[in-house]
């Protein structure tokens, strides 16, 4: 069996447990899921069919191209888009059965002229984003009703996003409520025994403290690993964490494994995984890099193969 150069494995059992946890916490609220940015880096093709099977009533994406992908994966749920190009005629929304978010009376009328089956109305919250003032909303909703087009105010449309996947756009750990479902790894392709004081990777920003085993893994910034991750974050090999040594290259990264025997080539090095298995988490990477955990997962590039594990495949 061939070993993938890089892989993001999605644990569908864990994701389903998160869905059940959401329903428990919200006492059975509708499951409206923001799956923008390729489902927060987890892969639309992997998670959308599963979420649809588990009863998701609506998916929220950013653009028309994402809506087209989601509609091909799930025929029934409502799809809402949040952005579109200026002057859009919304013909794609009518074709796909999508409810576009509109932010002005002009956009509302263009959407209705296109024959859309529903619209999302953006409310002006005073945070700098365009939208309808409260007194405008009542008139727009009434007009939509007379035209026979469902219109929903976005503030009345509760959506869960990154948290359902165990990550967050905030600098906090969501593990108490929702478990991480992604395991981001790459195999060890090369090992080398070196002495102390050896410079590692470009510019020798890392030097070995003593005799050690170095390992090269087939994953770099071209795959979504931050270039700032070198010398600041870790990867796990067989349940033991090791530092990313030196600068992250486009296609490869070095690990300092310490004074141990070289692992077999092909052994996975886990960049992001489950703390219960001794693996670094997206939250730990985020804290080391001064960001939030959702940025860690959404950086994962299209070069990385997404695959599903668990009973819901």
MODA-V651229 format. One record per residue. N is the residue number from 1. SS is DSSP state (@ for helix, = for strand, . for the rest). BURIAL is + if it has 24 or more other C-alpha atoms within 12 Angstrom, else -. Layout:
BEGIN
n=N ss=SS burial=BURIAL
n=N ss=SS burial=BURIAL
END
This chain:
BEGIN
n=1 ss=. burial=-
n=2 ss=. burial=-
n=3 ss=. burial=-
n=4 ss=. burial=+
n=5 ss=. burial=+
n=6 ss=. burial=+
n=7 ss== burial=+
n=8 ss== burial=+
n=9 ss== burial=+
n=10 ss== burial=+
n=11 ss== burial=+
n=12 ss=@ burial=+
n=13 ss=@ burial=+
n=14 ss=@ burial=+
n=15 ss=@ burial=+
n=16 ss=@ burial=+
n=17 ss=@ burial=+
n=18 ss=@ burial=+
n=19 ss=@ burial=+
n=20 ss=@ burial=+
n=21 ss=@ burial=+
n=22 ss=@ burial=+
n=23 ss=@ burial=-
n=24 ss=@ burial=-
n=25 ss=@ burial=-
n=26 ss=. burial=-
n=27 ss=. burial=-
n=28 ss=. burial=-
n=29 ss=. burial=-
n=30 ss=. burial=+
n=31 ss=. burial=+
n=32 ss== burial=+
n=33 ss== burial=+
n=34 ss== burial=+
n=35 ss=. burial=+
n=36 ss=@ burial=+
n=37 ss=@ burial=+
n=38 ss=@ burial=+
n=39 ss=@ burial=+
n=40 ss=@ burial=+
n=41 ss=. burial=+
n=42 ss=. burial=+
n=43 ss=. burial=+
n=44 ss=@ burial=+
n=45 ss=@ burial=+
n=46 ss=@ burial=+
n=47 ss=@ burial=+
n=48 ss=@ burial=+
n=49 ss=@ burial=+
n=50 ss=@ burial=+
n=51 ss=@ burial=+
n=52 ss=@ burial=+
n=53 ss=@ burial=-
n=54 ss=. burial=+
n=55 ss=. burial=+
n=56 ss=. burial=+
n=57 ss=. burial=+
n=58 ss== burial=+
n=59 ss== burial=+
n=60 ss== burial=+
n=61 ss== burial=+
n=62 ss=. burial=+
n=63 ss=. burial=+
n=64 ss=@ burial=+
n=65 ss=@ burial=-
n=66 ss=@ burial=+
n=67 ss=@ burial=+
n=68 ss=@ burial=+
n=69 ss=@ burial=+
n=70 ss=@ burial=+
n=71 ss=@ burial=+
n=72 ss=@ burial=-
n=73 ss=@ burial=+
n=74 ss=. burial=+
n=75 ss=. burial=-
n=76 ss=. burial=-
n=77 ss=. burial=+
n=78 ss== burial=+
n=79 ss== burial=+
n=80 ss== burial=+
n=81 ss== burial=+
n=82 ss=. burial=+
n=83 ss=. burial=+
n=84 ss=. burial=+
n=85 ss=. burial=-
n=86 ss=. burial=-
n=87 ss=. burial=-
n=88 ss=. burial=-
n=89 ss=. burial=+
n=90 ss=. burial=+
n=91 ss=@ burial=-
n=92 ss=@ burial=+
n=93 ss=@ burial=+
n=94 ss=@ burial=+
n=95 ss=@ burial=-
n=96 ss=@ burial=+
n=97 ss=. burial=+
n=98 ss== burial=+
n=99 ss== burial=+
n=100 ss== burial=+
n=101 ss== burial=+
n=102 ss== burial=+
n=103 ss=. burial=+
n=104 ss=. burial=+
n=105 ss=@ burial=+
n=106 ss=@ burial=-
n=107 ss=@ burial=+
n=108 ss=@ burial=+
n=109 ss=@ burial=+
n=110 ss=@ burial=+
n=111 ss=@ burial=+
n=112 ss=@ burial=+
n=113 ss=@ burial=-
n=114 ss=@ burial=+
n=115 ss=. burial=+
n=116 ss=. burial=+
n=117 ss=. burial=+
n=118 ss== burial=+
n=119 ss== burial=+
n=120 ss== burial=+
n=121 ss== burial=+
n=122 ss=. burial=+
n=123 ss== burial=+
n=124 ss=. burial=-
n=125 ss=. burial=-
n=126 ss=. burial=-
n=127 ss=. burial=-
n=128 ss=. burial=-
n=129 ss=. burial=-
n=130 ss=. burial=-
n=131 ss=. burial=+
n=132 ss== burial=+
n=133 ss=. burial=-
n=134 ss=@ burial=-
n=135 ss=@ burial=-
n=136 ss=@ burial=-
n=137 ss=@ burial=+
n=138 ss=@ burial=-
n=139 ss=@ burial=-
n=140 ss=@ burial=+
n=141 ss=@ burial=+
n=142 ss=@ burial=-
n=143 ss=@ burial=-
n=144 ss=@ burial=+
n=145 ss=@ burial=-
n=146 ss=@ burial=-
n=147 ss=. burial=-
n=148 ss=. burial=-
n=149 ss=. burial=+
n=150 ss== burial=+
n=151 ss== burial=+
n=152 ss== burial=+
n=153 ss== burial=+
n=154 ss=@ burial=+
n=155 ss=@ burial=-
n=156 ss=@ burial=-
n=157 ss=. burial=+
n=158 ss=. burial=-
n=159 ss=. burial=+
n=160 ss== burial=+
n=161 ss=. burial=+
n=162 ss=@ burial=+
n=163 ss=@ burial=+
n=164 ss=@ burial=+
n=165 ss=@ burial=+
n=166 ss=. burial=+
n=167 ss=. burial=+
n=168 ss=. burial=+
n=169 ss=. burial=+
n=170 ss=. burial=-
n=171 ss=. burial=-
n=172 ss=. burial=-
n=173 ss=. burial=+
n=174 ss=. burial=+
n=175 ss=. burial=+
n=176 ss=. burial=-
n=177 ss=. burial=+
n=178 ss=. burial=+
n=179 ss=. burial=+
n=180 ss=. burial=+
n=181 ss=. burial=+
n=182 ss== burial=+
n=183 ss== burial=+
n=184 ss== burial=+
n=185 ss== burial=+
n=186 ss== burial=+
n=187 ss== burial=+
n=188 ss== burial=+
n=189 ss== burial=+
n=190 ss== burial=-
n=191 ss== burial=+
n=192 ss== burial=+
n=193 ss== burial=+
n=194 ss== burial=+
n=195 ss=. burial=-
n=196 ss=. burial=-
n=197 ss=. burial=-
n=198 ss=. burial=+
n=199 ss== burial=-
n=200 ss== burial=+
n=201 ss=. burial=+
n=202 ss=@ burial=-
n=203 ss=@ burial=-
n=204 ss=@ burial=-
n=205 ss=. burial=-
n=206 ss== burial=+
n=207 ss== burial=+
n=208 ss=. burial=+
n=209 ss=. burial=-
n=210 ss=. burial=-
n=211 ss=. burial=-
n=212 ss== burial=+
n=213 ss== burial=+
n=214 ss== burial=+
n=215 ss== burial=+
n=216 ss== burial=+
n=217 ss== burial=+
n=218 ss=. burial=+
n=219 ss=. burial=+
n=220 ss=. burial=+
n=221 ss=@ burial=+
n=222 ss=@ burial=-
n=223 ss=@ burial=+
n=224 ss=. burial=+
n=225 ss=. burial=+
n=226 ss=. burial=+
n=227 ss=@ burial=+
n=228 ss=@ burial=+
n=229 ss=@ burial=+
n=230 ss=. burial=+
n=231 ss=. burial=+
n=232 ss=. burial=+
n=233 ss=. burial=+
n=234 ss== burial=+
n=235 ss== burial=+
n=236 ss== burial=+
n=237 ss== burial=+
n=238 ss=. burial=-
n=239 ss=. burial=-
n=240 ss== burial=+
n=241 ss== burial=+
n=242 ss== burial=+
n=243 ss== burial=+
n=244 ss== burial=+
n=245 ss== burial=+
n=246 ss=. burial=+
n=247 ss=. burial=+
n=248 ss=. burial=+
n=249 ss=. burial=+
n=250 ss=. burial=-
n=251 ss=. burial=+
n=252 ss=. burial=+
n=253 ss== burial=+
n=254 ss== burial=+
n=255 ss== burial=+
n=256 ss== burial=+
n=257 ss=. burial=+
n=258 ss=. burial=+
n=259 ss=. burial=-
n=260 ss=. burial=-
n=261 ss=. burial=-
n=262 ss=. burial=+
n=263 ss=. burial=+
n=264 ss=. burial=-
n=265 ss=. burial=-
n=266 ss=. burial=+
n=267 ss=. burial=+
n=268 ss== burial=+
n=269 ss== burial=+
n=270 ss== burial=+
n=271 ss== burial=+
n=272 ss== burial=+
n=273 ss=. burial=+
n=274 ss=. burial=+
n=275 ss=@ burial=+
n=276 ss=@ burial=-
n=277 ss=@ burial=-
n=278 ss=. burial=-
n=279 ss=. burial=+
n=280 ss=. burial=+
n=281 ss=. burial=+
n=282 ss=@ burial=+
n=283 ss=@ burial=+
n=284 ss=@ burial=+
n=285 ss=@ burial=+
n=286 ss=@ burial=+
n=287 ss=@ burial=-
n=288 ss=@ burial=+
n=289 ss=@ burial=+
n=290 ss=. burial=-
n=291 ss=. burial=+
n=292 ss=. burial=+
n=293 ss=@ burial=+
n=294 ss=@ burial=+
n=295 ss=@ burial=+
n=296 ss=@ burial=+
n=297 ss=@ burial=+
n=298 ss=@ burial=+
n=299 ss=. burial=+
n=300 ss=. burial=+
n=301 ss=. burial=+
n=302 ss=. burial=-
n=303 ss=. burial=+
n=304 ss=. burial=+
n=305 ss== burial=+
n=306 ss== burial=+
n=307 ss== burial=+
n=308 ss== burial=+
n=309 ss== burial=-
n=310 ss=. burial=-
n=311 ss=. burial=-
n=312 ss=. burial=-
n=313 ss=. burial=-
END
